[in-house]
Amino acid sequence: MKETTPTAMPPCFDRWCGRFDDIFSHQAQKREFRNYLGGLLGESERKNLSQMANNAVGVT
């Protein structure tokens, strides 16, 4: 089963992440913050970056 990514997360996920947008100076940082959190909240048993990247859907 593939991971849930921010694009598949409920609207409250993006609103919550938006609270931290001022911390990041680049759009890529904001996007990857959401991708990382989506990976942590996903269903994978292993929460390391390599495993999350392998399981991610719609993340490049």
N, CA, C and O atoms as a CHARMM CRD file, in Angstrom:
* protein
*
  240
    1    1 MET  N      0.83600  -1.18100   0.00000 PROA 1      0.00000
    2    1 MET  CA     0.00000   0.00000   0.00000 PROA 1      0.00000
    3    1 MET  C      0.87800   1.24100   0.00000 PROA 1      0.00000
    4    1 MET  O      1.85900   1.32000   0.74000 PROA 1      0.00000
    5    2 LYS  N      0.52300   2.19800  -0.82600 PROA 2      0.00000
    6    2 LYS  CA     1.29300   3.43600  -0.90000 PROA 2      0.00000
    7    2 LYS  C      0.90900   4.37600   0.23600 PROA 2      0.00000
    8    2 LYS  O     -0.19500   4.31800   0.77700 PROA 2      0.00000
    9    3 GLU  N      1.85000   5.23400   0.57500 PROA 3      0.00000
   10    3 GLU  CA     1.64800   6.18800   1.65200 PROA 3      0.00000
   11    3 GLU  C      0.61900   7.25000   1.29300 PROA 3      0.00000
   12    3 GLU  O      0.38000   7.53400   0.11900 PROA 3      0.00000
   13    4 THR  N      0.02900   7.81600   2.29900 PROA 4      0.00000
   14    4 THR  CA    -0.81000   8.99500   2.12300 PROA 4      0.00000
   15    4 THR  C      0.11500  10.18900   2.00500 PROA 4      0.00000
   16    4 THR  O      1.00000  10.37700   2.84000 PROA 4      0.00000
   17    5 THR  N     -0.07800  10.98300   0.99200 PROA 5      0.00000
   18    5 THR  CA     0.74700  12.17100   0.80700 PROA 5      0.00000
   19    5 THR  C     -0.09500  13.40300   1.06200 PROA 5      0.00000
   20    5 THR  O     -1.32100  13.31100   1.13700 PROA 5      0.00000
   21    6 PRO  N      0.54100  14.55100   1.19600 PROA 6      0.00000
   22    6 PRO  CA    -0.20800  15.76700   1.46600 PROA 6      0.00000
   23    6 PRO  C     -1.33300  16.03600   0.47200 PROA 6      0.00000
   24    6 PRO  O     -2.34000  16.63800   0.84400 PROA 6      0.00000
   25    7 THR  N     -1.19000  15.60500  -0.78300 PROA 7      0.00000
   26    7 THR  CA    -2.26200  15.84100  -1.74400 PROA 7      0.00000
   27    7 THR  C     -3.50500  15.04200  -1.38300 PROA 7      0.00000
   28    7 THR  O     -4.60700  15.41000  -1.78900 PROA 7      0.00000
   29    8 ALA  N     -3.35300  13.96000  -0.63100 PROA 8      0.00000
   30    8 ALA  CA    -4.48600  13.12800  -0.24200 PROA 8      0.00000
   31    8 ALA  C     -4.92200  13.39100   1.19700 PROA 8      0.00000
   32    8 ALA  O     -5.85200  12.75500   1.69300 PROA 8      0.00000
   33    9 MET  N     -4.26100  14.31400   1.85800 PROA 9      0.00000
   34    9 MET  CA    -4.57600  14.61000   3.24800 PROA 9      0.00000
   35    9 MET  C     -5.81100  15.50300   3.31700 PROA 9      0.00000
   36    9 MET  O     -6.14000  16.17500   2.33900 PROA 9      0.00000
   37   10 PRO  N     -6.49800  15.52200   4.45300 PROA 10     0.00000
   38   10 PRO  CA    -7.67100  16.39000   4.59900 PROA 10     0.00000
   39   10 PRO  C     -7.26000  17.86200   4.58300 PROA 10     0.00000
   40   10 PRO  O     -6.10100  18.18400   4.84700 PROA 10     0.00000
   41   11 PRO  N     -8.19900  18.75400   4.27500 PROA 11     0.00000
   42   11 PRO  CA    -7.87300  20.19000   4.20600 PROA 11     0.00000
   43   11 PRO  C     -7.24600  20.73400   5.48700 PROA 11     0.00000
   44   11 PRO  O     -6.44300  21.66600   5.42900 PROA 11     0.00000
   45   12 CYS  N     -7.59100  20.17800   6.62200 PROA 12     0.00000
   46   12 CYS  CA    -7.01900  20.67600   7.87600 PROA 12     0.00000
   47   12 CYS  C     -5.51000  20.47000   7.93000 PROA 12     0.00000
   48   12 CYS  O     -4.81300  21.21900   8.61500 PROA 12     0.00000
   49   13 PHE  N     -4.98800  19.46200   7.21700 PROA 13     0.00000
   50   13 PHE  CA    -3.54600  19.22000   7.18400 PROA 13     0.00000
   51   13 PHE  C     -2.82200  20.41200   6.56300 PROA 13     0.00000
   52   13 PHE  O     -1.84000  20.90000   7.12200 PROA 13     0.00000
   53   14 ASP  N     -3.29700  20.87900   5.42000 PROA 14     0.00000
   54   14 ASP  CA    -2.65500  22.01100   4.75300 PROA 14     0.00000
   55   14 ASP  C     -2.80900  23.29000   5.57300 PROA 14     0.00000
   56   14 ASP  O     -1.88500  24.10100   5.63800 PROA 14     0.00000
   57   15 ARG  N     -3.96100  23.47200   6.19000 PROA 15     0.00000
   58   15 ARG  CA    -4.16100  24.65700   7.04400 PROA 15     0.00000
   59   15 ARG  C     -3.18900  24.62900   8.21800 PROA 15     0.00000
   60   15 ARG  O     -2.61000  25.65500   8.57500 PROA 15     0.00000
   61   16 TRP  N     -3.01200  23.46200   8.81300 PROA 16     0.00000
   62   16 TRP  CA    -2.10300  23.35100   9.94600 PROA 16     0.00000
   63   16 TRP  C     -0.66900  23.61600   9.50600 PROA 16     0.00000
   64   16 TRP  O      0.06300  24.34300  10.17600 PROA 16     0.00000
   65   17 CYS  N     -0.26600  23.02700   8.38300 PROA 17     0.00000
   66   17 CYS  CA     1.08900  23.24300   7.86500 PROA 17     0.00000
   67   17 CYS  C      1.31200  24.71000   7.51200 PROA 17     0.00000
   68   17 CYS  O      2.42000  25.22700   7.65500 PROA 17     0.00000
   69   18 GLY  N      0.26200  25.37400   7.05200 PROA 18     0.00000
   70   18 GLY  CA     0.36300  26.78500   6.68800 PROA 18     0.00000
   71   18 GLY  C      0.77900  27.67100   7.85000 PROA 18     0.00000
   72   18 GLY  O      1.29500  28.76900   7.64000 PROA 18     0.00000
   73   19 ARG  N      0.56300  27.20900   9.05800 PROA 19     0.00000
   74   19 ARG  CA     0.97700  27.98000  10.23100 PROA 19     0.00000
   75   19 ARG  C      2.49200  28.14900  10.29000 PROA 19     0.00000
   76   19 ARG  O      2.99100  29.05000  10.96500 PROA 19     0.00000
   77   20 PHE  N      3.21700  27.29300   9.59200 PROA 20     0.00000
   78   20 PHE  CA     4.67900  27.31000   9.62200 PROA 20     0.00000
   79   20 PHE  C      5.29500  27.91500   8.36100 PROA 20     0.00000
   80   20 PHE  O      6.51900  27.97100   8.24500 PROA 20     0.00000
   81   21 ASP  N      4.47700  28.36200   7.42600 PROA 21     0.00000
   82   21 ASP  CA     4.98700  28.87500   6.15400 PROA 21     0.00000
   83   21 ASP  C      5.95400  30.04700   6.31900 PROA 21     0.00000
   84   21 ASP  O      6.88900  30.18500   5.53100 PROA 21     0.00000
   85   22 ASP  N      5.74500  30.88600   7.32300 PROA 22     0.00000
   86   22 ASP  CA     6.63500  32.03500   7.52400 PROA 22     0.00000
   87   22 ASP  C      8.05200  31.61900   7.90000 PROA 22     0.00000
   88   22 ASP  O      8.99100  32.39700   7.73000 PROA 22     0.00000
   89   23 ILE  N      8.21200  30.42100   8.40100 PROA 23     0.00000
   90   23 ILE  CA     9.53500  29.93500   8.80100 PROA 23     0.00000
   91   23 ILE  C     10.39700  29.63000   7.58100 PROA 23     0.00000
   92   23 ILE  O     11.61800  29.78400   7.62300 PROA 23     0.00000
   93   24 PHE  N      9.76000  29.19700   6.49400 PROA 24     0.00000
   94   24 PHE  CA    10.48300  28.76600   5.30100 PROA 24     0.00000
   95   24 PHE  C     10.55400  29.89600   4.27900 PROA 24     0.00000
   96   24 PHE  O      9.54900  30.54900   3.99900 PROA 24     0.00000
   97   25 SER  N     11.74000  30.12600   3.72300 PROA 25     0.00000
   98   25 SER  CA    11.91500  31.22400   2.77300 PROA 25     0.00000
   99   25 SER  C     11.68400  30.80100   1.32800 PROA 25     0.00000
  100   25 SER  O     11.50900  31.66100   0.46500 PROA 25     0.00000
  101   26 HSD  N     11.68000  29.52300   1.04600 PROA 26     0.00000
  102   26 HSD  CA    11.50300  29.03000  -0.32400 PROA 26     0.00000
  103   26 HSD  C     10.27400  28.13100  -0.41200 PROA 26     0.00000
  104   26 HSD  O      9.94400  27.40500   0.52600 PROA 26     0.00000
  105   27 GLN  N      9.60900  28.19600  -1.55600 PROA 27     0.00000
  106   27 GLN  CA     8.42200  27.37300  -1.78800 PROA 27     0.00000
  107   27 GLN  C      8.75100  25.88000  -1.67900 PROA 27     0.00000
  108   27 GLN  O      7.94000  25.09800  -1.18200 PROA 27     0.00000
  109   28 ALA  N      9.93900  25.49000  -2.14400 PROA 28     0.00000
  110   28 ALA  CA    10.34300  24.08100  -2.07300 PROA 28     0.00000
  111   28 ALA  C     10.41900  23.60500  -0.61900 PROA 28     0.00000
  112   28 ALA  O     10.07800  22.45800  -0.32900 PROA 28     0.00000
  113   29 GLN  N     10.85600  24.46300   0.28500 PROA 29     0.00000
  114   29 GLN  CA    10.92800  24.09300   1.69800 PROA 29     0.00000
  115   29 GLN  C      9.53400  23.84500   2.26500 PROA 29     0.00000
  116   29 GLN  O      9.32100  22.89700   3.02000 PROA 29     0.00000
  117   30 LYS  N      8.59500  24.70000   1.89500 PROA 30     0.00000
  118   30 LYS  CA     7.21000  24.53200   2.35400 PROA 30     0.00000
  119   30 LYS  C      6.63300  23.22400   1.83400 PROA 30     0.00000
  120   30 LYS  O      5.97400  22.49100   2.57200 PROA 30     0.00000
  121   31 ARG  N      6.88200  22.93400   0.56700 PROA 31     0.00000
  122   31 ARG  CA     6.36500  21.71500  -0.05700 PROA 31     0.00000
  123   31 ARG  C      6.95600  20.47400   0.60600 PROA 31     0.00000
  124   31 ARG  O      6.23100  19.53200   0.92400 PROA 31     0.00000
  125   32 GLU  N      8.27000  20.47400   0.81400 PROA 32     0.00000
  126   32 GLU  CA     8.92200  19.29900   1.39400 PROA 32     0.00000
  127   32 GLU  C      8.56700  19.11100   2.86700 PROA 32     0.00000
  128   32 GLU  O      8.53400  17.98200   3.35700 PROA 32     0.00000
  129   33 PHE  N      8.30500  20.19800   3.56800 PROA 33     0.00000
  130   33 PHE  CA     7.81700  20.09900   4.94800 PROA 33     0.00000
  131   33 PHE  C      6.50900  19.31100   4.97800 PROA 33     0.00000
  132   33 PHE  O      6.32300  18.43000   5.81700 PROA 33     0.00000
  133   34 ARG  N      5.60700  19.63900   4.05000 PROA 34     0.00000
  134   34 ARG  CA     4.32900  18.92900   3.96100 PROA 34     0.00000
  135   34 ARG  C      4.54000  17.46300   3.55700 PROA 34     0.00000
  136   34 ARG  O      3.89000  16.56600   4.09300 PROA 34     0.00000
  137   35 ASN  N      5.44900  17.23300   2.61500 PROA 35     0.00000
  138   35 ASN  CA     5.73900  15.85700   2.19600 PROA 35     0.00000
  139   35 ASN  C      6.29700  15.03400   3.35300 PROA 35     0.00000
  140   35 ASN  O      5.90800  13.88400   3.55200 PROA 35     0.00000
  141   36 TYR  N      7.20800  15.63200   4.11100 PROA 36     0.00000
  142   36 TYR  CA     7.81700  14.93000   5.24200 PROA 36     0.00000
  143   36 TYR  C      6.77200  14.58900   6.30400 PROA 36     0.00000
  144   36 TYR  O      6.70700  13.45600   6.78200 PROA 36     0.00000
  145   37 LEU  N      5.95900  15.57800   6.66800 PROA 37     0.00000
  146   37 LEU  CA     4.92700  15.31800   7.67200 PROA 37     0.00000
  147   37 LEU  C      3.91100  14.29800   7.17700 PROA 37     0.00000
  148   37 LEU  O      3.44700  13.45200   7.94200 PROA 37     0.00000
  149   38 GLY  N      3.56700  14.38100   5.89200 PROA 38     0.00000
  150   38 GLY  CA     2.65500  13.38900   5.32000 PROA 38     0.00000
  151   38 GLY  C      3.22900  11.99200   5.43000 PROA 38     0.00000
  152   38 GLY  O      2.49900  11.03600   5.69400 PROA 38     0.00000
  153   39 GLY  N      4.52700  11.86600   5.23100 PROA 39     0.00000
  154   39 GLY  CA     5.18900  10.57300   5.37300 PROA 39     0.00000
  155   39 GLY  C      5.17400  10.07000   6.80400 PROA 39     0.00000
  156   39 GLY  O      4.96700   8.88200   7.05200 PROA 39     0.00000
  157   40 LEU  N      5.39600  10.97900   7.74700 PROA 40     0.00000
  158   40 LEU  CA     5.37000  10.58000   9.15500 PROA 40     0.00000
  159   40 LEU  C      3.98100  10.13700   9.59400 PROA 40     0.00000
  160   40 LEU  O      3.83800   9.23600  10.42000 PROA 40     0.00000
  161   41 LEU  N      2.96400  10.77400   9.03500 PROA 41     0.00000
  162   41 LEU  CA     1.58800  10.44900   9.41200 PROA 41     0.00000
  163   41 LEU  C      1.02000   9.28500   8.61300 PROA 41     0.00000
  164   41 LEU  O     -0.07900   8.81000   8.90000 PROA 41     0.00000
  165   42 GLY  N      1.75900   8.82500   7.61500 PROA 42     0.00000
  166   42 GLY  CA     1.28900   7.74100   6.75700 PROA 42     0.00000
  167   42 GLY  C      1.27800   6.39900   7.46500 PROA 42     0.00000
  168   42 GLY  O      1.57200   6.30300   8.65600 PROA 42     0.00000
  169   43 GLU  N      0.93700   5.37500   6.71700 PROA 43     0.00000
  170   43 GLU  CA     0.73500   4.04700   7.28400 PROA 43     0.00000
  171   43 GLU  C      1.97800   3.16300   7.28000 PROA 43     0.00000
  172   43 GLU  O      1.90900   2.01700   7.72300 PROA 43     0.00000
  173   44 SER  N      3.09200   3.65500   6.80100 PROA 44     0.00000
  174   44 SER  CA     4.30600   2.84800   6.74900 PROA 44     0.00000
  175   44 SER  C      4.75000   2.45200   8.15100 PROA 44     0.00000
  176   44 SER  O      4.67200   3.24600   9.08900 PROA 44     0.00000
  177   45 GLU  N      5.21300   1.22100   8.27800 PROA 45     0.00000
  178   45 GLU  CA     5.72700   0.77100   9.56500 PROA 45     0.00000
  179   45 GLU  C      7.09000   1.38200   9.85100 PROA 45     0.00000
  180   45 GLU  O      7.46600   1.56400  11.00900 PROA 45     0.00000
  181   46 ARG  N      7.82700   1.69700   8.79400 PROA 46     0.00000
  182   46 ARG  CA     9.16400   2.26900   8.94000 PROA 46     0.00000
  183   46 ARG  C      9.09400   3.74100   8.58600 PROA 46     0.00000
  184   46 ARG  O      8.63800   4.09400   7.49800 PROA 46     0.00000
  185   47 LYS  N      9.53400   4.59800   9.47600 PROA 47     0.00000
  186   47 LYS  CA     9.41400   6.04100   9.30000 PROA 47     0.00000
  187   47 LYS  C     10.75400   6.70600   8.98500 PROA 47     0.00000
  188   47 LYS  O     10.99600   7.83200   9.42000 PROA 47     0.00000
  189   48 ASN  N     11.63100   6.02600   8.23300 PROA 48     0.00000
  190   48 ASN  CA    12.86700   6.67900   7.82300 PROA 48     0.00000
  191   48 ASN  C     12.65300   7.32800   6.45500 PROA 48     0.00000
  192   48 ASN  O     11.73200   6.95600   5.72700 PROA 48     0.00000
  193   49 LEU  N     13.49600   8.29100   6.10700 PROA 49     0.00000
  194   49 LEU  CA    13.31000   9.04500   4.86200 PROA 49     0.00000
  195   49 LEU  C     13.33300   8.16400   3.62900 PROA 49     0.00000
  196   49 LEU  O     12.55700   8.37800   2.69700 PROA 49     0.00000
  197   50 SER  N     14.20400   7.18600   3.61400 PROA 50     0.00000
  198   50 SER  CA    14.30700   6.30500   2.45700 PROA 50     0.00000
  199   50 SER  C     13.01200   5.52800   2.24000 PROA 50     0.00000
  200   50 SER  O     12.51300   5.45300   1.11800 PROA 50     0.00000
  201   51 GLN  N     12.47300   4.95600   3.30000 PROA 51     0.00000
  202   51 GLN  CA    11.23300   4.18500   3.19200 PROA 51     0.00000
  203   51 GLN  C     10.05500   5.08100   2.82800 PROA 51     0.00000
  204   51 GLN  O      9.21100   4.69800   2.01800 PROA 51     0.00000
  205   52 MET  N      9.99300   6.27800   3.42600 PROA 52     0.00000
  206   52 MET  CA     8.89400   7.19100   3.10800 PROA 52     0.00000
  207   52 MET  C      8.95300   7.60800   1.64600 PROA 52     0.00000
  208   52 MET  O      7.91700   7.70700   0.99000 PROA 52     0.00000
  209   53 ALA  N     10.14700   7.85300   1.13100 PROA 53     0.00000
  210   53 ALA  CA    10.29000   8.24600  -0.27300 PROA 53     0.00000
  211   53 ALA  C      9.87600   7.11000  -1.20100 PROA 53     0.00000
  212   53 ALA  O      9.24400   7.35500  -2.22800 PROA 53     0.00000
  213   54 ASN  N     10.22000   5.88300  -0.85600 PROA 54     0.00000
  214   54 ASN  CA     9.83500   4.73500  -1.67800 PROA 54     0.00000
  215   54 ASN  C      8.33100   4.51700  -1.69500 PROA 54     0.00000
  216   54 ASN  O      7.78800   4.03600  -2.68900 PROA 54     0.00000
  217   55 ASN  N      7.65700   4.86100  -0.61900 PROA 55     0.00000
  218   55 ASN  CA     6.22200   4.62800  -0.49900 PROA 55     0.00000
  219   55 ASN  C      5.37200   5.81000  -0.94000 PROA 55     0.00000
  220   55 ASN  O      4.15400   5.68100  -1.06300 PROA 55     0.00000
  221   56 ALA  N      5.98600   6.94500  -1.17500 PROA 56     0.00000
  222   56 ALA  CA     5.23100   8.16600  -1.46100 PROA 56     0.00000
  223   56 ALA  C      4.53700   8.10300  -2.81500 PROA 56     0.00000
  224   56 ALA  O      5.05300   7.53200  -3.77500 PROA 56     0.00000
  225   57 VAL  N      3.35800   8.70400  -2.86200 PROA 57     0.00000
  226   57 VAL  CA     2.58100   8.82600  -4.09300 PROA 57     0.00000
  227   57 VAL  C      2.53600  10.30300  -4.45500 PROA 57     0.00000
  228   57 VAL  O      2.18400  11.13300  -3.61800 PROA 57     0.00000
  229   58 GLY  N      2.88500  10.63700  -5.67900 PROA 58     0.00000
  230   58 GLY  CA     2.79200  12.02200  -6.13300 PROA 58     0.00000
  231   58 GLY  C      3.87300  12.93900  -5.60700 PROA 58     0.00000
  232   58 GLY  O      3.72600  14.15900  -5.67300 PROA 58     0.00000
  233   59 VAL  N      4.94400  12.39300  -5.09300 PROA 59     0.00000
  234   59 VAL  CA     6.06100  13.19000  -4.59400 PROA 59     0.00000
  235   59 VAL  C      7.24500  12.93600  -5.49900 PROA 59     0.00000
  236   59 VAL  O      7.61100  11.78800  -5.75100 PROA 59     0.00000
  237   60 THR  N      7.84700  14.01300  -5.99100 PROA 60     0.00000
  238   60 THR  CA     9.00700  13.87000  -6.87400 PROA 60     0.00000
  239   60 THR  C     10.26500  14.30900  -6.18500 PROA 60     0.00000
  240   60 THR  O     11.34300  14.25900  -6.77600 PROA 60     0.00000
